[in-house]
Amino acid sequence: MTYIRGVSIEALLAGEVQFVRASPPSVVRSALRGSDLAFIANTINVAVFSLMSKPDLQRPEDLKGKKIGVTNLGDSPDLVLTLLLEKWGLQRGKDLAVLGIRGGMPELLISVSKGFVDAGMISAPSNLRGIKMGLREFVDTADLGIPYTNSPLSTRRSTIKNQRDTVLRVLKGYYEGVRETRRDRNGAMKILAKYVRVTEPEILSEVYKTYGLKLLQPDINVDLEGVKGLLKGLGNDAAGSSPATFVDSSLVEQLEREGFIAAGGR
């Protein structure tokens, strides 16, 4: 496994890697431009971000006239914010400003705590650190159950066509990893500590409860309702597109027919 920051789609298209856990909007935008990328599996089918704010912000109407930060305009936190604002009847540019903050979640968290922005769309574990710093979790979008393809595994359709057996073996391992995450808390915590770079035991435990138990679905199917939520967040860029266009479900379906994956992930 190789961690590639910011250019994983390019690496996939160049043949440098065969599978990516990349930004869902980036995969869709690439496909809309004519690439053969497709989602083949997913582990979380709801939006998973927290809107962290100053303590004095209590209700959606309190956000009017405020500045909300996201790590990258057009990426998942920004798209989920769009869905959230729509739910609350608020419009960016009219009711509030949305700013892209250079850097990652830690930098965005600092921007909120220092008052450069009034709130920010932040993921774990930074949201948990924000609470310890005195910020307010204005809303946890996962609690709202907003459909969204949050954690997809993607590849090229040409790879599926020419190396189907290899892709199936990867999915078998991927599915076993999901099952093992649920079964082996200690093993999963060690892996989380390594890749999420968390050392605080209480924060690590909360991250596992969220991503390893509460939100981790028992199967690896890509829910088309989640893709629909993603397309809705993209707005005009994906207008008129069918969610199924961006998914190859034949692989998981084959593993279900063969009995390797039980229907519904049981």
RAZI-V576953 format. One record per run of one state. SS is the DSSP state (alpha for helix, beta for strand, coil for the rest). FROM is the first residue (numbers start at 1). TO is the last residue. If there is no record, write none. Layout:
ss=SS from=FROM to=TO
ss=SS from=FROM to=TO
This chain:
ss=coil from=1 to=7
ss=alpha from=8 to=13
ss=coil from=14 to=19
ss=beta from=20 to=20
ss=coil from=21 to=23
ss=alpha from=24 to=32
ss=coil from=33 to=36
ss=beta from=37 to=42
ss=coil from=43 to=45
ss=beta from=46 to=46
ss=coil from=47 to=49
ss=beta from=50 to=53
ss=coil from=54 to=59
ss=alpha from=60 to=63
ss=coil from=64 to=66
ss=beta from=67 to=70
ss=coil from=71 to=75
ss=alpha from=76 to=88
ss=coil from=89 to=91
ss=beta from=92 to=92
ss=coil from=93 to=95
ss=beta from=96 to=100
ss=coil from=101 to=104
ss=alpha from=105 to=113
ss=coil from=114 to=118
ss=beta from=119 to=122
ss=coil from=123 to=125
ss=alpha from=126 to=132
ss=coil from=133 to=135
ss=beta from=136 to=140
ss=alpha from=141 to=144
ss=coil from=145 to=146
ss=beta from=147 to=147
ss=coil from=148 to=151
ss=beta from=152 to=156
ss=alpha from=157 to=162
ss=coil from=163 to=163
ss=alpha from=164 to=183
ss=coil from=184 to=184
ss=alpha from=185 to=197
ss=coil from=198 to=200
ss=alpha from=201 to=214
ss=coil from=215 to=223
ss=alpha from=224 to=238
ss=coil from=239 to=242
ss=alpha from=243 to=246
ss=beta from=247 to=247
ss=coil from=248 to=249
ss=alpha from=250 to=257
ss=coil from=258 to=262
ss=alpha from=263 to=265
ss=coil from=266 to=266
